Each structure stands twice: as structure tokens, then as C-alpha cells.
Amino acid sequence: MAPVCETSRAFRKAAAEPPVFKPSAANVVAAVESLYADEVRPHGRILLKRLGERAASEAVAAHFATVSHRNVVENVPRIDANRLRNVCERSRQLRVELEESGEYCALLAGRRETFVDASVNVDEYPEQLWLAASAFFAGPLAAGLVLPGGRYACAQALLSLRLPFLAGLSLGRVCHVVQLAISRRRLLGYLSGQVVPYLCSEAVVKEFCAQMQQAAVLGPRAVPALPLATLEQARSCLWEMLSGEDGKPVSVPLPNVKRLFRSRFNLDLSETALGYTTLMELLCDGRFHDICTVQPQGRGHIVMLAEPCESVSSEASRRPDIAQEQDTTQVAPPVAHTFIHFGQSSPVADVVTARCRSLPPLARCPMSPLPTPMRVVADSTTCGHAGRWGTAPDRKSVV
């Protein structure tokens, strides 16, 4: 009986794993052609997705009467990325270029490039499109709508809904619309790594918590076991972190700051508890100008130790706790200088993204004031189809 059980287990494992697809040169060239038609630049990762989608479409068409976007997404085969790059480099019809990010791009030899740069923060679409998009994402038809977190996959999911305001736009254009809807128009936002209507996003929760100066805990870490860092502790610990163990200043990637606060100082650094919606805003505040600076590096940002000011004594510049004791000036509440309100734009908004701006007055806020302390939990288990895009019930709960 033991061999039978092992065989059955192996069979079930093989059936659960997606099949392996080995694309030929013709398959790769055809996939690149389709990306040209969609005005999407054929980066290696996008080409990998397109090959999987085309192979899945053929497999689904052989077993189902109709081919839906969801069926295709759920039946994408596995493709060896290294083998795909080798096929692109050996093909005479393709020209492989290296991007600044280190990624490669497979272009058609002798073909003019007509791609849409979805990362450009320039809005050239008619206002009627945005009015219709705003009405849809804020209306009942988008209630519980959950889209993939990636820009490319999100645009595909929106096109599959056959929305009238996206009619006639290529996939590359819809990718650009998604980017602008998140970064400038505030029609979409993120929740647990997926894209949702803005009023259901983490940004709204964090803006509300920042106004109330309460910690917003999003995602699986629902109840932090560590105490929240005060402003004085944040300054002192950040100075110690950036000073380095041997006295030589070090730089820390911005996403690592909170993790280091937890591992080194047993403190939870919450920007909303200090009146800010993002960690970038907190560290760029004037009360941290003598401690650190935030500088762009590659696709992200790093936090560096600030140069000591000449007007501050040497001992105070080395010890932020002493500097604060010497400064007896009354500091205004953080929230008073935190938010970027509607109307005139600010350079900070372009750096931090438009999701850092504040909401309209709290009367319009869909959330009601919550008792202290507030813990906002984003439950990812309610999303249907194992994380695939689709509709889901209200995915925010307040504990």
C-alpha cells in the first residue's frame, strides 16, 4: 500500500503544479509583435507574462467554449526566464537592449518604437475620461472591486471589464491611466498589495489615523507587541542608527528604517502616530533636518545622516536628546504642517506621490472616529480566487 500512496501523492503534486512551456523563437517574436500592437515596451518580465498568457489562451481554448481573462490568468504555464533571454539573444529578428535598471528589452529589428511610457506623470487625457472613471470607482459598481497590484495586470483586468471610458485605448495607454489614477487623480489606491478604489485603500486609513495621531496597523501584523516610538525616541534612535556602530555614518534604505527600529530598539516607528501619512513625510519634517536627509537612489530612497549645523553646538549636534532639551521653543502640533491640501500643488507631493495629500474634511470621510488605540486590519483572506483579481466583500475591518 505504501508505493500506491507515494504514487498518488506524486500524481496530485504534478497535477497541482502549472505545466512548463518552452517557447520557440517564433513564439517569442509573435509575443513581441503583440506587445508592439499594445504599445507596451517588451521588457523581459513583460515578455515572460505575455508568452504565458498566449500559451494559456491556447490551452484554455482547447478545453472551454469561451476564453475569459480569469481562465487565462489561472492557467499560465511556467517559463524559464533564462531560456527566454537566450532565445531573444539568438534571434536575428530581435535586438536585445539593456535598460538602466539592469533589465533587458527585446525589440524588433528595424521596427519603429511607438510605446507608451506609463511611468511619466503627465496627464494628457480628456477630463471626460476622468469624470467617468471617478463616477465608476466611487459608485456601487466598483464596490468590493479588487484588482492586481501590478500596473500591467491591473490594466488587463480593467480592459476585461469593458468599461466605456477606456474604450479605444491600447493596453499601454490603460497602464498609463492606472498610474495616473493612483499617483495624481487619487481614484485608485493600494490595499494589502492589490489595487482597490481609493476610498477603500490604505492611504485613506493612514490619512485618517494621521489626523487623529493614532497608529494604523495594516496587513497581517494586526496588533504590534512593541511600544510606539515618541518623537524624542525617533530622533535619538535614528541618529544612533545612522551614526554607525564604529562612528562612521551609514545610509539606510528607507523601507528598512522601521524594521531596524523594531530589531535594534524594540520600538515601533509609526508615522501616523506622529501625525504623518508616510515615513517620507515624517523624516523630511523640519524637526528631523538636523538628524537625517532623504535622498533618491535608483528606484527608491536612502536615509543619510545630516551634516551638523554651524549654529548648533557640537555636543547638541551629536546628541539629539540634548539638542531637544536646549530647545525650549513650543513646537506646533505635527498635523498642522503635515498635509498637502487640495488646491495649490507642492514639490513634496511630486516626491512622495499624491497619495500623501489629505482627505477633504472629516465629514466626508467614510470612516467614523474610532476609540483609542485604533487598529485597522486589512484582511487578505476575503479576496476570491486565491489572490486573483475580482470582487470581494469589504476587506477592511477595525479591531
N, C-alpha and C positions, 0 to 999 in steps of 0.2 A: 504493500500500500504506500510506502514511503516514496518510491520512484514516481508513482502516479501523482501524489501530492506535489512533488517538486516540478513535475512536468506541467501540471495545471497552473501552479504559481508562475512559472516562466511564461506560459501562454498568456495569462492575464496581464503580466507586466509588458509583454511585447504588444498586446492589443491596446494598452493604455498609452504607450509612447507614440508620438507622431512619427510618420514614416520619414525616411531620408530621401531627399531629392538631390540628384546630381545634375545640375543644368549643363547643357551643351553650349557651345559658342553661339549657336543660332538662338537658343533660348535667351541668352544674356543680351544679345543685340536686339531682339524683339522687345525685351523688357525695357531696355534703354530707350528705344523708339517710343514706347508708350509713355515714358516719363517726359520725353520731349513734347509729346502731344498734350500732356497735362501741365506743361510749363513748370515742372518740378526738376530742380537740378539733381542729376543722378549721383548723389553721394553713395559711398559704399553701403552704408546702413540702409538707405532708402532703396537702393537697388536690391539688396537682400530681401527686404519686405515685398517689393514688387514681384520678384521671382516667386516667392512663396505664395503670394496672392493669386498669381496666374496659374500656378500648379494646382492650388486648392480649387480654383474655379473649374478647372477641367475635371478634377476628381468629383466635385460636387455635382456637376452637370451630368456625370455618368450614373449617379445614384438617385438624384432628385429631379422632380419635374420642373421646379423653379429654383433658381440660384439667388439666394439672399445674401446680403452683406454679412449677416451674423453667421450663416453656414460657412461662408468662406473664411471668416476670421477663426472659427473654431476648428478648421481642418487644414491650417497652414502647416506644411511639412518642415522638417529641419533641413538646413542647408549649411554646408561647411563654408564659413566666411573666407578662410584662407584659400580654399579651392576656387571660390568665386573670383577672388582677386587675381589668381594665376590665370584663369580663363580670360579675364579682361586684358591682362598684360600681354597675352599671346595672340589676341585677336587683332587682325590687321584693320578691321572696321572700327576699332575703338582706340581712343587715345586717353591714357591714364595720366591724370594730373594730381599732384599732392597739394592739399589745402594747408593753410597756416595752422589749423588745429591738429594737423598730423593725419587727418582722414584723407582718403583718396576719392577721386571723382572720375567716373568712366564716361567720356564724351564721344560722340560720333565724329569720326574723322571727316573734316571738310564741311561740317554742318554748322550753320549759324546758331548761336545760343540765344534763346528767347525765354529764359527762365525768369520767374518772379522771385525776388528776394524777400522772403517772408519775414526776415528779421529787421527790415527797415521800418522805423517808427514814423512813417509818413502816410497820412491818411488822404488818399485820393479818390475815395468812393463817395457816391452821392449821398446826401443827407437822408433821402427817402429810404435807402437801404438800411441805415442805422435806426431810423424810426421804426421800420418794420421789424428789425431784429430786436429792438428794445421791447416792443409790444409782445413779441413771441416769447422771449426769455423771461419776461416778468409776468406772463399770463398763465392761465391754467393749463395750457397745452404743454408747457415745459415743467410742470410740477413733478418733481421726482426725477427729472432728466439727469442722467449720469453719462458722461462722455469720456473717452480715453484721455489720459493725461498728455500724451504726445501730440504735437501740433499736426503732424501728418495724419495720424489715425483719427484725431478729433475731426479734422476736415472731411475725411472719408465718411465718418459716421453722420455728420451733418448733411452731406450730399445725399446719403441714402434715405434721409427723411423727406427729400424732395420739397424743401422749403421754397416758397415762391421768391423770397428776396435774394436767394442765392442762384436763381435760375440764370443760365448763360455764363456763369463764372467757371473757369477751369479749376482743377484741384489746387494748383499753385496759388491762384487768387483767393480761394477759400482758406488756404493755410494763412495767407496774409490777413484775411478778415478775422480769423481766430486770434492771431497775435494782437491785432489792434483791439479786438473786443476784450482782451484780458488786460493789456498794458495801458490803453488810453481811454477806451469807452466804458470800462467797468460794467460790461454786460455779462461777462463770464469770470469765474474765479476757480480756485483750486480747493478741493476737499479730499483729504487722505490720498493725494497724488492723482486724483481724477478731476476732470473739468465739470463744473456744475454752474447753473445760473448764479449770478453774483450775490444775490441776497441769501443764497444758501452756502456761501463759501466761507472759508476760514478767515478771509480778510474782514468780513463784516463782524464776525465774532471777536476778532482781535481789536478792531476799532472800538467796539462797544466796551470791551474789557479795559482798553487803554483809557477811555473816558472815565470809567469807574475806578481806575488804578487797581485792578484785580488781575490775578494770574489766570490766563486762559491755557488750559492743558488740552491739546488736541491730539487725536490719534490714540494708539494703544496705551501710551503712558498716561492713564487717566488720573491717577492720584499720585503725585510725586511724594516720595518719602523724605525729601531733603527740604530744609528751610529755605525760604526765599531770601535772596541777597538784597540788602538795603543799598541805597546809593553810595554810602561811605564804604561798604564792603565791596561793592562792584568796582569802585575806583581803586581801592587798595589791592584787591586780588588781581585786577587787570594789570596794574603796574608791576606786581611781583611776577606775573606770568610772562610779560613782555621783557622784563629785565634779564631773564635767563638765569639758570642756576649758577653759572660761573661769572655772572656780572656782565656778560656780553649780550646786548639786545638781540632779541629774536623776533621774527614775524610769524604770525599765526593766521592760517586761513580763517576767514570769517565764519564758515559753518562749524569750525572746531571750537570756537570760544565757549559755547555753552557746555559742550562735553568736557572740556578741561576744567570748567568751574565745578562740575559735578565730581570729577575724578580726583582733582587736586585739593579742592577747598570744601568739598561736601556741601556745596550751596547750589541752589537752582537759580540761574540768572533769567528772570522773566522781564522782558521789555514792557509787556503790558502792565505789570505791577508797578513799573516806574513811569507809566504814562505814555508809552510809545507803542506803535503798531509793529515796528520791525527793529531788529537788532542794529541794522544800519543807522536808523534814525537816532537810536539811543547813543551809539558811540560817536556820532557826528555832532551831538549836542555840545554846547559851549562848556558845559561842566566836565567834559572829558578832553578838552583841547590840550590840556597840559599833561594828559596821560597817554593818549594814543591818537593816531591818524589812520584813516581807512583809505587804502589805495587800490585801484584796479590792477589786476594781474591776470592775464589771459581772459578766460571767460568768467572769472569770479573776482573776489576782492580779498585782500590780506589786511590784517591789523598790525600796525607797527608802533613802536614806542615813539612818543612825540619828543621833539627836541626841547630841552629845558628853556623856558622863557628868561630873558635877561632881567626882567622886572621882579622875578620871584627869587627868593633866596635859595642857595644851593641845597640846604637841608630840606626846605619845603618842596623843592622840585624832585628830590629823591624820595620823599615820604609824603604821599598824597594825604595820609591821615593828619599829618602835622599841618599841611597846607590848608586843609579844611578847618582845622582849629584856629589858624590865624585869620581866616576869612570869616568875619562876623556879619557880613552883609546878608540881609534877608533874601533868600532865593525864591523866586516866584514858583508857583506850582508847575510841575512838568507839563501838565496837559495844556496850560495856557499858551505854550510855544511849541506844541508838538504837531498839530495837524495842519495840513495844507487845505484850505477850504476852497470851495468852488469859486470860479471867477478868474483871477489873475494867476497865471502859472508861475512855478518856481523852479530854479535849476535843480533843487534837490529832488523834485518829482521825477525828472528825467533820469536821475541816477538810481533812485530807489524803486522806480516804477510808480505808475499812477494808482496802484492798489494801496499805497500808503496814505492816500488822502482820506480825510474824514468823511463820515456819512453826513447827510443832511441832519437837521435837528432830531433829537431822540424821539420826538413824537412820531416820526416816520419810520423809526427803526422797528423791524418786525419782531424784535425780542423785547420782552418786558424786563425791568430790573430784577436782578436775582439776589438772593441772600448771600452774604459773605461767609466763607470764601466761595467763589464760583468755580466750578469745574465743568468745562464744556468737552464732551466726548464725541468724537466723530466715529461712528460705528461702521466699519467697512464690511461687516458681515451681511448687511442688508442689501448689498449690491448684487443683483442677479447675475447668473451665468459666470460664476467664478471670476469676477472682476471684469468681465466683458462690459462693453457699453450697453446701456439700455435704461429703462425706467426703474426706479426703486422708490420705496416709501421714504418718508422724512428720515434722513440719515444723520441728523444731529439730535442728541439727547443731552439734557442738562442734569447733572447729578448734584 
